[in-house]
Amino acid sequence: MLITTSAIVLNLQRRGDTSHVLHAYTRACGRVNYMVYGAGSKKKSSAIYAPLSIVELTADIRPDRPLPAVKEARLIYVPDVMDMRRQSVALFIAEVLYLILQHPMQDEAVYAFLEKTVHDLMEAEDVENVHLRFLAGFATALGIGINADEESPLLRVPQNRKDRQSLIGEWCDYYQLHLEDFRRPKSIDVLSELFDC
């Protein structure tokens, strides 16, 4: 059976010489892992599956296969991969989503929030703070957010690199406190080096 849905790319992992496992958060089914054949070959580029790309996927779902196979993929929106700052923030956000969104459960509100986050990343002038706004908004989307009326230090606007590093560490602690399997994303170190201001 063929199912078509829009999806946000979280990760693409090589599985063999000509196959990859695509981890995505879909509008129709929540988190889904797919088999992708031929990505990275001369005929098919893997650039369509850059982290936080929004794609339309048509997949063949069969009970005898552990993972649905992507039959068609059409790029809807891709982050600016030429901008190293935006690309690094995209990697961080995609890693956080990969760690947290584990279940195939449709959630239109979460999907809409993620689409808005991708567009915010591409349009924001203060790229160095996009990931912090994402962490605050995503906590709310997950039902573990902080009330905006509260005077929480987590909701402060960072003024410099030291403040940014401190705040992202505090957000990671907050997520670990509220989400049992959450662990500190590896891409934090890249962001700390990149946003030296």
LINNOR-V334000 format. One record per pair of residues at least 4 apart in sequence whose ideal C-beta (glycine too) atoms are under 6 Angstrom apart, sorted by the first residue. I is the first residue (numbers start at 0). J is the second residue. Records with the same first field share a line. If there is no record, write none. Layout:
I = J  J
//
This chain:
0 = 60
1 = 57  59
2 = 58  60
3 = 57
4 = 25  26  27
5 = 26  55
6 = 23  25  54  56
7 = 24  53  113
8 = 23  48  50  52
9 = 22  23  93  96  97
10 = 22  97
11 = 19  21  48
12 = 20
13 = 19
14 = 18  19  20
17 = 36  37
18 = 36
19 = 35  38
20 = 32
21 = 33  35  48
22 = 32  97
23 = 31
24 = 30  100
25 = 31
26 = 110
28 = 103  105
29 = 103  104  105
30 = 100  101  102  103
31 = 103
32 = 66
33 = 58  66  67  69
34 = 66  68
35 = 69
37 = 43
38 = 43  45
39 = 45
47 = 72  74
49 = 77  80
50 = 89  90  93
51 = 78  89  93  117
52 = 77
53 = 75  76
54 = 72  74
55 = 73  75
56 = 69  72
57 = 70  71
58 = 67  69
59 = 68  70
60 = 67
78 = 85  89
79 = 85
80 = 86
84 = 126
85 = 120  126
87 = 189  190  193
88 = 120  129  130
90 = 186
91 = 130  186  190
92 = 133
94 = 184  186
95 = 184
96 = 100
109 = 140
112 = 140
116 = 133
119 = 123
120 = 129
123 = 129
127 = 194
131 = 166
133 = 137
134 = 170
138 = 143  144
139 = 144
143 = 177
145 = 149  151  153
153 = 169
157 = 162  163  166
158 = 162
160 = 195  196
164 = 191
171 = 183
174 = 178  181
175 = 181
//
